[in-house]
Amino acid sequence: MEQVGRKTFDEVMVPSYNPAEMVPVRGLGSKVWDQQGREYIDLAGGIAVTLLGHCHPRLVAALDDQAHRLWHTSNVVTTEPALRLARQLVAATFAERVFFCNSGAEANEAAFKLARRRGHVAFGPHKHQIIAFKDAFHGRTLFTVSVGGQPKYTQGFEPLPGGITHLPFNDLAAVERAISDDSCAVVVEPVQGEGGIVPAEREFLAGLRTLCDRHKALLIYDEVQIGMGRSGSLYAYMHYGVTPDVLTSAKGLGGGFPIGAMLTTAEVAQYLPFGTHGSTYGGNPLACAVAEAVLDTVNDRELLAGVADRSRRLKEGLEAIGRRHGVFEPARGLGLLIGAPMAPAWKGRAKDLMTLGFKHGVWCLVAGPDVLRLAPSLIIPEADLHEGLRRLEAACGELVAEGARAAA
Ligand SMILES: *Cc1c(COP(=O)(O)O)cnc(C)c1O
C-alpha cells in the first residue's frame, strides 16, 4: 500500500478540516495508537460517538455477523435489523415511530421538514416559523446550519432558508414573546454541545413544553450529542422529565458506525406520508445491526449508573487540575459530556491545550475557543480515566510554563 501521512491531507483533501498531526491507525477500548505506535488515552470519543470505546466485542460481532448476511437494500424493501432497532427504540422511549438516516444533520433535516409540513398541512402555510437558539448546533446542511445559532457557519452561504428565529438559550421570556400560532416548532439541545457544553434549565424545557402545547408547535429535542446514554439516562429528556414531540439521535447511536434516527409519535408521523421524505441508505442493515447492539448494551441500569460515577470523577479531576494550575473554571455538563471552561487568563487557548494534550498522549476536544470538552466512552476503565487526567494535567503544566516564558 502507498505510504500516506498527515502531510498527504494537504495534498489531496478539501481544506475544510485541519486535522491534528497524529494519524491514528488502531483503537481498543479507550486507547488509540498512531502511525508511530504512540498511545493516546481517548477522552474525545470521536466527538461523542464511540460511546462503548473502540472495537467493543459486541459491536464487532454484530457488524461481522451482518457483514456476512446483507449490506444494503434501499428502502424499496425493509430489513430485519431496521425493524428490530425501530422496535427497540419505540419500546425504550416516548416514541411510536422512527425514521432512519445516516447522520445527525439528516435526522434534524427530517425533523425540521416534518415540522414544516405538519404546519402547512394541518394549519396552513402561515404556520412555518421555527424557533431556535443562539449558539445551537444542528448540523451542516444548509437548512440545519441555518437553524443553528452560530453565524460563522452560515456566512458566505447566503441566501439562507427563512422563517427561523434565534433567541437566547435558557431565556423563557424571550420565547414567550416570540412564539405565536405561526410557530411550527421549537428546537433545542437539552445540553448545548458545540456551543460550549451548556445544560438547559429544567424550568426552561418545561416552559417550552407549555408554550408549544399552547401554540400547537412541535417541541423538538436535538439529542444527537447528549442522547444514547451520555447524559446518564438513555435520553436526556428522561433526566429532565420533559418529553418532546420529536427527538433526533445520531453520534452515539451507532457507536462509531454512521446512523441517525428521528423519533416521534404516531400522530405527528402521519405528516410524512409515502413519498414525502427519504434516503437511499437510511436504515442500512449494517448500521442498524450495530446500533441494535449499542442500544442493547447501553440501555442497562448498571451501565448508566456507571456514567454518573465516571462523570463525578472526571469533574472532580478537572477541578483539582484547575485548582493546581489555575487554567480552568469549574467544570459543567451532564453525564459524560463535560466542559472545562478556560479561566479568564487563558481565554481563547482551549485549542492550544488540546494540541499539548496530544503531545502528552491524551486526546481531548474543544467546544469553541474557550472550553475544553471531554466526551469519553461511557465504559472508560477507571485506570484510563485516571491516566488521561494525569496526562491532561501534564499538558496544563506545559501551557502554564509556556505562558510564564512568554511573559518573561
Ligand atoms: C454533531 C451534531 C449534529 C450534526 O451531526 P452530524 O452527524 O455531524 O451531521 C447535530 N446536532 C448536534 C447537537 C450535534 O452535536
The ligand as a MOL file (V3000), in Angstrom:
LIG
                    3D

  0  0  0     0  0            999 V3000
M  V30 BEGIN CTAB
M  V30 COUNTS 15 15 0 0 0
M  V30 BEGIN ATOM
M  V30 1 C -22.8600 16.6650 15.8220 0
M  V30 2 C -24.1940 17.2780 15.9770 0
M  V30 3 C -25.0770 17.3860 14.8970 0
M  V30 4 C -24.6760 17.0110 13.4860 0
M  V30 5 O -24.4210 15.6460 13.3510 0
M  V30 6 P -23.6580 15.1090 12.0510 0
M  V30 7 O -23.6770 13.6290 12.2240 0
M  V30 8 O -22.2940 15.7110 12.0760 0
M  V30 9 O -24.4190 15.5640 10.8750 0
M  V30 10 C -26.3430 17.8900 15.1330 0
M  V30 11 N -26.7230 18.2770 16.3590 0
M  V30 12 C -25.9130 18.1800 17.4230 0
M  V30 13 C -26.4080 18.5990 18.7610 0
M  V30 14 C -24.6060 17.6980 17.2680 0
M  V30 15 O -23.7880 17.6450 18.3200 0
M  V30 END ATOM
M  V30 BEGIN BOND
M  V30 1 1 1 2
M  V30 2 1 2 3
M  V30 3 2 2 14
M  V30 4 1 3 4
M  V30 5 2 3 10
M  V30 6 1 4 5
M  V30 7 1 5 6
M  V30 8 2 6 7
M  V30 9 1 6 8
M  V30 10 1 6 9
M  V30 11 1 10 11
M  V30 12 2 11 12
M  V30 13 1 12 13
M  V30 14 1 12 14
M  V30 15 1 14 15
M  V30 END BOND
M  V30 END CTAB
M  END
